[in-house]
Amino acid sequence: MYEKILKLCQEKGITISYLANQVGVSNASASGWKKGAIPSPKTIKAMADFFNVEVAYFYGDINIANAENGSVAINGNHNSTAPKLGEIEEEIIKLLKMMNLKQKNE
């Protein structure tokens, strides 16, 4: 996910630190993204709004619409042997689905 955040920052000509300030997180949190930490759903939504992109952009090739029973479709290929999602991942998928429905209804 960090690579996508960095790419958007570079395209906009800003630093990760500037982005962190704009979306209300500390520089330490932003530094954690480079080390693999995943921003909270609230922060991801704030970044999506800041960059004017869909929230799903940050989740790469995960096909949220096809996520069922804790398995996911990646690059369109459903893999029933994929590991089960954890509680946090399931909550993120629920939030993304709700945001997607809300956008469709607007």
HELIX and SHEET records of a PDB file:
HELIX    1   1 TYR A    2  LYS A   12  1                                  11    
HELIX    2   2 ILE A   16  VAL A   23  1                                   8    
HELIX    3   3 ASN A   27  LYS A   34  1                                   8    
HELIX    4   4 PRO A   41  PHE A   51  1                                  11    
HELIX    5   5 VAL A   55  TYR A   59  5                                   5    
HELIX    6   6 GLU A   87  ASN A  105  1                                  19    
SHEET    1   A 3 ILE A  62  GLU A  68  0                                        
SHEET    2   A 3 SER A  71  ILE A  74 -1                                        
SHEET    3   A 3 ASN A  77  HIS A  78 -1                                        
END                                                                             
